Structure formats: structure tokens, C-alpha cells
Amino acid sequence: MKKIVFFDAKDYDIQSFDKANEGGEYEIKYYETRLSMDTVSLAKGADVVCVFVNDDVGADVIDALCKMGVKLIALRCAGYNNVDIERAYGRINVVRVPAYSPYAVAEHAMALLLTSVRRIHKAYNRTRDYNFSLSGLTGFDLHGKTVGVIGTGKIGRIFIDICKGFGMNIICYDKFPQENSGLNYVSLDEIWEKSDIISFHCPLTDENHHMVNGDSIAKMKKGVILINTSRGALIDADALVNGIKERKIGAACLDVYEEESDVFFHDRSGHIIDDDTLARLISMPNVIVTSHQAFLTEEALSNIAETTLNNIKQFFETDRCDNEICYKCQKFGGCPKKHQNKCF
């Protein structure tokens, strides 16, 4: 029986994985702590470590896992910017869950936008105090507005379909445009200059780190709304604060934050937040922050658990895995093995 050591485990993870493993095919040990050099020793004796977005799977951790004989890193998420893929190549294989519920993330992005535009969060707080005044609650129609969508993978395309339902004008940017998609691809500069709303649905890479910065914000329309349900470091948070203070950015809807790892997924209500930038963002009346919950639906959790365990099963029982990623996949846009065999 293969042993899986599970890091950064939450109650909903344990429930969904126990259900997917109800036949007892795998021995799963759950740890609430995140994976790091301080905790990597907990993986001793494991065949697989299962990690999430804020686990540290850097070079030193990978070296330690290899020394312990761990054979597989199983990401239970789509993004893998927290994994040193180059260090892992040829030493320890990595698999992920590329699409668990693209509807969940796309729908959450639209929920954030509607909440912000129609001031639903403010109205909710008012009526809880029996304040039924409409002062300060004026929003605007989404119909006819231009939305710039950065990233046209599954989530991005579903978000585009939702926007079409609202009668919005849609422009897109993707490093690898979808051929014959009928999408209106434009340059990044056009996204910045023409969009009333910009939504991010792309993975984080070295190339697009802080793609929203002082220079790009300066090119944007006054009053633009930014939505980020992808990865926090796509946006330079300090530049975002400045853009809001200067009235250039009209609103920000954030489900992710670049320094979220010590805050998100935890109850910090009884603590002082040391991150001044995050505290300032949360205090701003035109900023909505949710705690990386866009993925959190019953359907998504079920798909994550089933796909993760299927990845592990396929890896150990065949000479291939459909959802394996490697340095060549990341660097060159595709491994020569093309998932017909393991990447190495």
C-alpha cells in the first residue's frame, strides 16, 4: 500500500480525500502544517507528498524529499509556481490537477465583480443594522462595458461566456492564443488601455510576475476594476495601493494576494496583521478580499480528490501520467514525451 503524506490539510480536504479513498487503497497521513524545510521530515517513509498552493516545494525541500526516497509530488491544485520544477527534473516526478472545476473559479470572479459594482456587501451590512438608505450604493450596468480577460484557458473561457451573458464587450490576451476560437485577441497594452474591467485567469510565471505594476496601471482607464482569482503575484500589491489612492483604479476584487501564505486559510481575527499592505487594502472601501476560496465548491473538492488519487494510481501502475508536469513542459511549452510516458 502506497503511503501519502498530506500537507496543509484542512477539514474539507480530509473529508473529500477520505471519501475518494473509502476503499482504503492508500494510507494517507494528514498534517495541518505546510510543507517547508522545517516540516519536510514529516514526509519520512512516504511514497507521495500531497501539497497545495502555499506549500514550499523549493530546491532544498526537493533535495530533502529525494534523500528520503519520496517518489512523487502530487499537487492538488492547477498552479505550480511554488515548485522548483527545474530542481525536480530527473529526480522526483510532479503531477497536478489541471482542471477541477473551472466553473467554480469563473463564477466566483463574477460574484466578486457583481458584489463590488452593485455594492452588495455594503447594502448587506447596512440592512443588518436596519439602515435602508440607498445613499452611496449607486453602481453601474455591466452591459456594454469592455472586459479584458488575461488567460483564455478553461477558466478564462468560462468567465468569457458568463460575460457574454451580460452583454459585455470582450477582449483577450494570452501568450498562446487559441486558434479558431473566435476570441478577440489584442496586445497587453490594448488590454490596459481599453478595458473597463480586467480579470486574470493565467498561471504565474517569471515572465508575468507583477504584470500589474506602476507602468501598466498608468496605461489603464481611470476607474478600471481589477479582478484576480489566479495568483497574487500577478499584481504588485504596493502599486495597487498607490493606484487606488490616486483614484486611477476604481475597485479591486482579490481572491489571492502575493504574500498570502501566512494569512490565508487561517483565522487571524484575534491577531494584529503584520502585513501593512494587506491591512491597507482590506480597509479600503472599494476593495473586496476573499481568502483564496474561488475553488471551494463541493464539485471542485470532489474532482480534486479523485483526480489527485487517479494521478497517483496512474503514475505507479503505468509508465505515464496524463497530468505530469516537468521542467521541459514549463520551459518549452511541452515535454517531448507528450504524456505518452513519464517525463523521465
HELIX and SHEET records of a PDB file:
HELIX    1   1 ASP A   11  ALA A   20  1                                  10    
HELIX    2   2 VAL A   40  ALA A   43  5                                   4    
HELIX    3   3 ALA A   59  LYS A   67  1                                   9    
HELIX    4   4 ILE A   85  ALA A   88  1                                   4    
HELIX    5   5 PRO A  102  VAL A  117  1                                  16    
HELIX    6   6 ILE A  120  ARG A  128  1                                   9    
HELIX    7   7 LYS A  154  GLY A  165  1                                  12    
HELIX    8   8 LEU A  188  LYS A  194  1                                   7    
HELIX    9   9 GLY A  214  LYS A  219  1                                   6    
HELIX   10  10 GLY A  232  LEU A  234  5                                   3    
HELIX   11  11 ALA A  237  LYS A  245  1                                   9    
HELIX   12  12 GLU A  260  ASP A  262  5                                   3    
HELIX   13  13 ASP A  276  SER A  283  1                                   8    
HELIX   14  14 GLU A  298  GLU A  317  1                                  20    
HELIX   15  15 TYR A  327  PHE A  332  1                                   6    
SHEET    1   A 6 GLU A  27  TYR A  30  0                                        
SHEET    2   A 6 LYS A   3  PHE A   6  1                                        
SHEET    3   A 6 VAL A  48  VAL A  51  1                                        
SHEET    4   A 6 LEU A  72  LEU A  75  1                                        
SHEET    5   A 6 ASN A  93  VAL A  95  1                                        
SHEET    6   A 6 GLU A 324  ILE A 325 -1                                        
SHEET    1   B 6 ASN A 169  TYR A 173  0                                        
SHEET    2   B 6 THR A 146  ILE A 150  1                                        
SHEET    3   B 6 ILE A 197  PHE A 200  1                                        
SHEET    4   B 6 VAL A 224  ASN A 228  1                                        
SHEET    5   B 6 ILE A 249  LEU A 254  1                                        
SHEET    6   B 6 VAL A 287  VAL A 289  1                                        
END                                                                             
